[in-house]
Amino acid sequence: MLHLNSATAYYWCNGAADMRKGFHALCGIVQQHMQGNILQGGVYIFVNCKRWAN
């Protein structure tokens, strides 16, 4: 279960992500497209194209 709190930064990946990708590919999306650093302790939220269309 994900517990939301104000001490953690949450980042929404705008657009559909291929959820079949592994950890390293999703980290690449964070670094290249979102200019984020996965080692800073933030939470990155991805959705698949089925959820993105709704």
HELIX and SHEET records of a PDB file:
HELIX    1   1 PHE A   23  GLN A   32  1                                  10    
HELIX    2   2 ILE A   38  GLN A   40  5                                   3    
HELIX    3   3 CYS A   49  ALA A   53  1                                   5    
SHEET    1   A 2 TYR A  10  ALA A  16  0                                        
SHEET    2   A 2 VAL A  43  VAL A  47  1                                        
END                                                                             
